[in-house]
Amino acid sequence: MRNLIKVLAFTVAGLLCLPLLTQAQEGNERIRALRVAFITDKLKLTPEESEKFWPVYNQYEAEHKRIRQKYKPDEDLNTMSDQDVERAIFDRFEMEEQLIKLKRDYFQRMKGFMAVRKLALLQRSEQEFNKELLRRIQEARKNRK
């Protein structure tokens, strides 16, 4: 119970301090820490689950980022030829297929040490965190004006 209270306090305090971040690197590290606390809380991860989950999840995120970067178009679609745009579309299909395969592979790995229900909640928790983060960023921008 104390751990849950600490995680909640850390999450709330971190989200309230988010607009005060000034350097991109510090901001990224802070966001990562907030994401860990948020997801840990939402999934109600035990210490044993956390110990196994976070290294695998971090590998998943790194691989996910690598795949997305690999298929990122080099230029703006508005300046590309039709042939290049078509290639970019098919590249996007390939990227999505690789991301689906990645999700399936990591689901299989994680279900070996975590309840399937918690894995099902993972995507929703990620989306909730991203929405809250975006809301806080927009709020901070509004307050600066």
For each residue, the residues with C-beta under 8 A, 3 or more apart:
1: 4 5
2: 5 6
3: 6 7 47
4: 1 7 8 41
5: 1 2 8 9
6: 2 3 9 10
7: 3 4 10 11 37 40 41
8: 4 5 11 12 41
9: 5 6 12 13
10: 6 7 13 14 33 34 37
11: 7 8 14 15 34 37 38 41
12: 8 9 15 16
13: 9 10 16 17
14: 10 11 17 18 30 33 34 37
15: 11 12 18 34 132 133 136
16: 12 13
17: 13 14 20 21 30
18: 14 15 21 30 31 34 133 136 137 140
19: 136 137 139 140 143
20: 17
21: 17 18 26 27 30
22: 26 27
23: 26 27
24: 27 28
25: 28 29
26: 21 22 23 29 30
27: 21 22 23 24 30 31
28: 24 25 31 32
29: 25 26 32 33
30: 14 17 18 21 26 27 33 34
31: 18 27 28 34 35 133
32: 28 29 35 36
33: 10 14 29 30 36 37
34: 10 11 14 15 18 30 31 37 38 129 133
35: 31 32 38 39 126 129
36: 32 33 39 40 54
37: 7 10 11 14 33 34 40 41
38: 11 34 35 41 42 125 128 129 132
39: 35 36 42 43 45 122 125 126 129
40: 7 36 37 43 45 50
41: 4 7 8 11 37 38 44
42: 38 39 121 124 125 128
43: 39 40 49 53 118 121 122 125
44: 41 118
45: 39 40 49 50 53 114 118
46: 49 50
47: 3 50 51
48: 51 52
49: 43 45 46 52 53 113 114 118
50: 40 45 46 47 53 54
51: 47 48 54
52: 48 49 55 56 113 114
53: 43 45 49 50 56 57 110 113 114
54: 36 50 51 57 58
55: 52 58 59
56: 52 53 59 60 106 109 110
57: 53 54 60 61 106 110
58: 54 55 61 62
59: 55 56 62 63 106
60: 56 57 63 64 102 106
61: 57 58 64 65
62: 58 59 65 66
63: 59 60 66 67 102
64: 60 61 67 68 99 102
65: 61 62 68 69
66: 62 63 69 70
67: 63 64 70 71 95 98 99 102
68: 64 65 71 72 95 99
69: 65 66 72
70: 66 67 95
71: 67 68 91 92 94 95
72: 68 69
73: 76 77 80 88 91
74:
75: 79 80 84
76: 73 79 80
77: 73 80 85 88
78:
79: 75 76
80: 73 75 76 77 84 85 88
81: 84 85
82: 85 86
83: 86 87
84: 75 80 81 87 88
85: 77 80 81 82 88 89
86: 82 83 89 90
87: 83 84 90 91
88: 73 77 80 84 85 91 92
89: 85 86 92 93
90: 86 87 93 94
91: 71 73 87 88 94 95
92: 71 88 89 95 96
93: 89 90 96 97
94: 71 90 91 97 98
95: 67 68 70 71 91 92 98 99
96: 92 93 99 100
97: 93 94 100 101
98: 67 94 95 101 102
99: 64 67 68 95 96 102 103
100: 96 97 103 104
101: 97 98 104 105
102: 60 63 64 67 98 99 105 106
103: 99 100 106 107
104: 100 101 107 108
105: 101 102 108 109
106: 56 57 59 60 102 103 109 110
107: 103 104 110 111 119
108: 104 105 111 112
109: 56 105 106 112
110: 53 56 57 106 107 113 114 119
111: 107 108 114 116 119
112: 108 109
113: 49 52 53 110
114: 45 49 52 53 110 111 118 119
115: 118 119
116: 111 119 120
117: 120 121
118: 43 44 45 49 114 115 121 122
119: 107 110 111 114 115 116 122
120: 116 117 123 124
121: 42 43 117 118 124 125
122: 39 43 118 119 125 126
123: 120 126 127
124: 42 120 121 127 128
125: 38 39 42 43 121 122 128 129
126: 35 39 122 123 129 130
127: 123 124 130 131
128: 38 42 124 125 131 132
129: 34 35 38 39 125 126 132 133
130: 126 127 133 134
131: 127 128 134 135
132: 15 38 128 129 135 136
133: 15 18 31 34 129 130 136 137
134: 130 131 137 138
135: 131 132 138 139
136: 15 18 19 132 133 139 140
137: 18 19 133 134 140 141
138: 134 135 141 142
139: 19 135 136 142 143
140: 18 19 136 137 143 144
141: 137 138 144 145
142: 138 139 145
143: 19 139 140
144: 140 141
145: 141 142
